[in-house]
């Protein structure tokens, strides 16, 4: 188990952590949204950055915070709370943007997702990952990869490739193109 330090810039190359993962114990970055703990497989994560300047894009869907400049690339930033049907919250000094890569029709695309805070990287054995429940989760089941059991608690494991539909991914690609052409 590896803990991310609090209060410092969170720019972490997650692929280095994946080298130590074995197939029976995939590693998940855990994070908080409101009072719930969620996780994403670290193989999808490129880095974690502190919440900074995000440029709002007019007429974008409510769950899109805007775009950010990540070393010259325009990266759309998704508000996970709003995407999951929750109320947008106040940003704090612990608010982070988790940069993931998702599969699209045109290849891999980077996407930023805002989270309330980042917790730690956990090994969750595949035998402790349960199927998506039919009921009881407070987000749509198609976003969920599974439910990771950690002791007596569950972590909702998010599949970043399913957080957006193909049509929504197309909208994001167009946002990036529009921002690149005005830059």
C-alpha positions in Angstrom: 0.0 0.0 0.0 1.4 3.4 -1.0 0.1 6.7 0.4 0.2 9.9 -1.6 1.6 12.8 0.4 -0.9 15.5 1.3 -0.3 19.2 0.8 2.2 19.0 -1.9 1.9 19.2 -5.7 0.5 15.9 -6.8 2.2 15.2 -10.1 2.7 11.5 -10.0 3.7 9.2 -12.8 1.4 6.2 -12.1 2.9 3.9 -14.7 5.9 3.3 -12.5 3.6 1.8 -9.8 2.0 -0.5 -12.4 5.3 -2.3 -12.9 5.0 -3.8 -9.4 1.4 -5.0 -9.9 0.6 -8.6 -10.7 -2.5 -9.7 -12.5 -4.1 -11.3 -9.4 -3.7 -8.1 -7.4 -4.4 -5.1 -9.7 -3.7 -1.7 -8.2 -6.3 1.0 -7.9 -5.9 4.7 -7.1 -8.6 5.5 -4.5 -10.2 8.9 -4.2 -13.1 10.5 -2.5 -16.3 12.1 -4.0 -18.4 13.5 -1.2 -18.5 10.7 1.3 -17.9 7.8 -1.1 -14.6 6.1 -1.9 -14.0 5.3 -5.6 -11.1 3.7 -7.4 -9.6 3.6 -10.9 -7.1 1.0 -12.1 -3.7 2.7 -12.2 -3.0 1.3 -15.7 -5.5 4.0 -17.0 -4.0 6.8 -15.0 -1.2 9.0 -16.4 -0.8 11.5 -13.6 -2.5 13.5 -10.8 -2.3 17.2 -10.6 -3.5 19.8 -8.2 -6.7 21.6 -9.3 -5.5 24.7 -11.2 -6.5 26.9 -14.0 -9.3 25.2 -16.0 -10.6 27.3 -18.9 -14.4 27.1 -19.1 -15.8 26.4 -22.6 -19.1 28.0 -23.5 -22.1 25.8 -24.3 -20.3 22.6 -23.0 -22.4 20.1 -21.1 -22.7 20.8 -17.3 -20.4 17.9 -16.4 -17.5 19.5 -18.3 -15.5 21.9 -16.1 -13.6 23.0 -19.2 -10.1 22.3 -20.6 -6.6 22.7 -19.3 -3.2 23.0 -20.9 -1.2 20.0 -20.0 2.3 20.5 -21.5 0.9 22.0 -24.7 -2.0 19.5 -25.0 -5.6 20.5 -24.6 -7.2 18.1 -22.0 -11.0 18.2 -21.3 -11.8 18.2 -17.6 -14.8 16.3 -16.4 -16.6 16.9 -13.1 -17.2 13.4 -11.8 -19.7 14.4 -9.2 -21.9 16.1 -11.8 -21.4 13.3 -14.2 -22.6 10.8 -11.6 -25.7 12.9 -11.0 -24.5 14.6 -7.8 -24.3 18.3 -7.0 -21.1 20.1 -7.9 -19.1 20.8 -4.7 -16.7 23.5 -3.6 -13.1 23.0 -4.6 -10.7 22.8 -1.7 -6.9 22.6 -1.5 -7.3 18.8 -1.6 -9.3 18.9 -4.9 -7.2 17.1 -7.7 -7.5 16.4 -11.3 -6.8 12.7 -12.2 -5.5 12.5 -15.8 -6.6 9.2 -17.4 -6.4 7.9 -20.9 -9.5 6.5 -22.5 -10.1 4.6 -25.7 -11.9 6.4 -28.4 -12.7 5.6 -32.1 -9.6 7.7 -33.0 -7.3 6.1 -30.4 -6.3 7.0 -26.9 -7.3 10.4 -25.5 -6.4 12.1 -22.3 -9.2 13.2 -20.0 -9.0 15.0 -16.6 -11.5 14.1 -13.9 -11.9 16.2 -10.8 -12.0 14.4 -7.4 -12.4 15.8 -3.9 -9.2 14.2 -2.7 -6.8 11.4 -3.5 -6.3 8.7 -0.9 -3.9 5.9 -1.8 -3.0 3.2 -4.2 -4.4 -0.2 -3.0 -3.8 -3.7 -4.2 -7.2 -5.3 -4.6 -7.0 -9.0 -5.3 -9.3 -10.1 -8.2 -11.1 -12.5 -5.8 -12.2 -9.4 -3.8 -13.7 -7.6 -6.8 -17.4 -8.3 -7.0 -19.8 -7.7 -10.0 -21.7 -4.5 -10.4 -24.7 -4.6 -8.2 -28.2 -4.4 -9.7 -29.2 -1.8 -7.1 -27.8 0.2 -4.2 -25.0 2.1 -6.0 -25.6 5.9 -6.3 -24.2 6.1 -9.8 -25.2 4.4 -13.0 -24.0 0.8 -13.2 -22.5 1.1 -16.6 -19.8 3.4 -15.2 -18.7 0.7 -12.7 -16.1 -1.9 -13.4 -16.9 -3.7 -10.1 -17.0 -3.3 -6.3 -13.7 -3.8 -4.6 -13.9 -5.3 -1.1 -11.4 -3.9 1.4 -12.1 -5.4 4.8 -15.7 -4.7 5.6 -15.9 -1.8 3.2 -16.5 -1.5 -0.6 -14.8 0.8 -3.1 -16.7 1.6 -6.3 -14.3 0.8 -9.1 -14.8 3.1 -12.0 -14.1 2.2 -15.6 -12.9 5.5 -17.2 -13.6 4.1 -20.7 -17.3 3.9 -19.8 -17.8 7.2 -18.0 -18.7 8.8 -21.3 -20.6 7.5 -24.3 -19.1 7.6 -27.8 -21.2 10.7 -28.6 -19.9 12.5 -25.5 -16.3 11.6 -26.4 -16.9 13.1 -29.8 -18.1 16.3 -28.1 -14.9 16.4 -26.0 -12.7 15.9 -29.1 -14.4 18.8 -30.7 -13.8 20.9 -27.6 -10.1 20.2 -27.9 -10.1 21.0 -31.6 -11.9 24.3 -31.0 -9.5 25.3 -28.2 -6.4 24.4 -30.3 -7.6 26.4 -33.3 -8.1 29.6 -31.1 -4.8 29.2 -29.4 
